[in-house]
Amino acid sequence: MGRAYEVRKASIQKTGAIKAKLYSMYAKEIYLAAKNGGVEIDSNISLKRIVDKAKKDQVPSDIIKRAIDKVSNGVDESYESVRYELFGPGGSTLIVDCLTDNVNRSVSNIRAALNKTNSKLGVSGSVGYMYDNLSIVGFKYSNEEEVLEALIEEGIEIIDIELDDDNVIIYGSPTDLYAIKETIYKKFNITNFEIEEISMLPKDKINLDGENLEDFTKLLSMLDDIEDVSQVYHNVNL
């Protein structure tokens, strides 16, 4: 497969507005994970993953605590995870994940962005088959063969592994994210992971130029401004 992983958040300049949206997104995700699986971080794998990710993105600890305390205090908020599959300009495709308390608002905001960028909403499954749902773990190490042997010894099936600028990057099943991390820690005493994500990666990527590229970058910007949007995956080389 041999694909270097793009770390989108690491390249975003965190302005005040971007931080506010990031914090809001994590607060909702943490609340939902705690509500569904319990408030004890060590016994709730989904909650632990999101909290670890939030800390890595420098989300303040009081925001994390308040989101969990809402569940402990019996606050009842309803959020729904919704996925939209989009056809963008010039043959581009996008998968947009939302975490929202108002689906009508979310789809209305997304349609407004599509109408202004020569894009359209696809039906469920029309785009998703062109992407792989994978867990991705990356860390500083220079020998991917040693890492592969360690994972095989633990019975973890790996989809792909590559060495990219002295970073070993492992692609596996979404359900194996923590098993991969635990193996790397146990075998190599590594605790600092540059990448630890469950993501949607396009099987093929395309290049855009001219008006198509302008419309696509405008679409990304408009989607990023929608508060309910939590993740955007796409197939364009930028």
N, C-alpha and C positions, 0 to 999 in steps of 0.2 A: 504494500500500500504506500509506504514511504511518504507521509505527509507531515510537514512541520506544522505544529499547532500555533494558531494565532491567539494571543492573549489579549482579548479586546479591552477589558477594563484597565489593564496596565498601561495602555496607550492613551486613555482618555484623560484630558486635563480636567481635574475635578473642580469646576467652578462651584459657586454656592448653590446654584440651581441643580446641578448634577448631583452634588452631595445630598441635597434634600430629597431628591427622587431615590437615590441609592438607599438612604436610611429608611425611607418609607417602604420601599420594596422589601428590604430585609425584615423590617418590623412585621409586615404582613406574613412573610414566609415563616418567620420564627413562631409567630402566634399560631398559624395554621398547623405547623408541625407539632407544637406543644399540645394543641387542642386535640389532634388526632392520635398522638402517641404517648402523651404524658409529659409532665414538666421536668422530669429527671433526665438531665442531659446524657449521663453515662448509660442509661438504659434505653434511650430513644435514639436510634441510629440516625434517623432522618433529621431530628433536631440537632444532634451533635454535628452532622455534616454542615448544616446551614450556619450554626453558630461559629464553627471553625472558619468557614468561608467569610462570614461577616467580619470576624476579627482580622482576617488577612486583608480585607478591604477597608480596614481601619474604622469600622463602625463603632461608635462609642459604647462602652459597656452598659451605660444607663439605658440606652435604647434597647439593647438586647434584654436587659433585666425587666424593663417595663413591659415588653411584649410577652415575656413568659409570665410575669405577675398578673397580666390580664386574665390568663387562663386560671391561675391559682385563685384569683379573686372572683371567678365566676362570670367575668364579662363575656357576653355572647356576641361575637361578630361573625358574619357569614361572608367568606371569600370563596370564589370559584376559580379553579384553574381552567383556562380556555386557550386552545391553540388555533391559530389562523394560518392558512397556507395561501401564499400570495404569488402571483405572477407579476414581476416587475418589468421595467423597460428593457428592451434589447435581449430578451431571452433569459433574464435574471429570475431567480426564484428566491423566496424568503419564507421562513417559518417564524411566526411571532407568537410568543407565549405571554399571556396576560394573567394576572392575579387580581381579580376584581370583585367588588360587591354590587356591580351593576353592569351586566353583560350588554344591555342595550346601549349604554353609554360607550363601552369599549368598542363595539363594532361600528358605532356611528363615527367615532373619532378616527378609526382605522379607515373606514370608507372615505372620509373626507381627505385623508392623506393620499389614498389611491387615486381619487378623482383628479388630484392636482399633479400627478406624476406619471400619467400614462400607464397605470397599473390596474390590476383587477384581483378580486378575491376568488380563490379557487375552492372547490369542494374538498371535504375531508379525504385525504389520501392522494390528492392530485399532485402534491409536491413531496410529501413525506417519503415516498418510496425512493426518491433521489438522494436521500440522506441516510447516514448511519448513526444510530443512537449508541453512543459509546461512553465509557468512563475513560478519562485521560489523566494520567499521573506523570509528572515530570520533575526531575531533580538533578542536581549536579553529580555526575559520575561519568567515567570515561570508558567503561567496558560494558556494552549492552549484552554481550554473551554471558557474562557472569550473572547479570540480573535475570536473564531469560532462564538460565539453569536453576536459579533459586526459586523462581515462580513455578517452574515445572515440578520441582521437588515438592512444592506445597499443593500440587494438583490444581493450580489456577490456569485456566485456558486463556491464552493471550491472542488477540486478533492481530496485533502488529506491535513491533518495537523498533525504535530507531534512535540513532545518536545524532543530535543536532547541536553543534557548538558546545561540546562537553556537557550537554544535557541528555540524559536518557529519557525518552518519552515512550510511555506504555499505553497502548490502546486495548481496552478489554470490555467485557460485558458491563452494563450499568450497575448490575447487582454486585460486582466484584470490586468496587472502588475501595472499600475499607479493607478487604482481604489483601489487595495489592499493597496498600499503604502499610498494613501490619507486617507483611512479609518483608518489605524493604527495610522497615525499622528493625525487625528481628535479625535479619541476615546482615545488614550493613550499618546498623545504628544511625540511620538517617531519619531526621525528624523535620527537616526544612524542605517542603515540597514547593517548587516553583509553580507547578500546575496540579490542581486536584479538582477536576470538574466532571460532571455528567453533561454531555453536550450532543448536539446534532451537527455532524460534519458532512458537507456535500461530497458526493462520490466523484463529481467533476466540477471544476471551476471554470469561469469564463472571464474574458476581458471586455470592458465597455469603453467607449470613447464618445466624444462629441455630446450631442443632446441626450443620448441614452445615459451617459455617465452623469451628466448634470441632473437629470431626473432621478436617477438612482440615489445619488448623494442627498438630494433634497428629500427623497422618501425616507432614507435612514434618519435624517435630522428630524423630520416630522414625527416619525415613530418614537424616537428617543424623547420627544417632548410630551408624549402621552403617558400620564402617570400610571395607568394600569399596565403598561407594557413592562414586562420584567426581563425578557430575553428576545434578541433578534438574531437568527441564524440566516446566512445567505451564501450564495455560490459565486460571488464576484471577487476577483482579485483587486484589491485597493492599495 
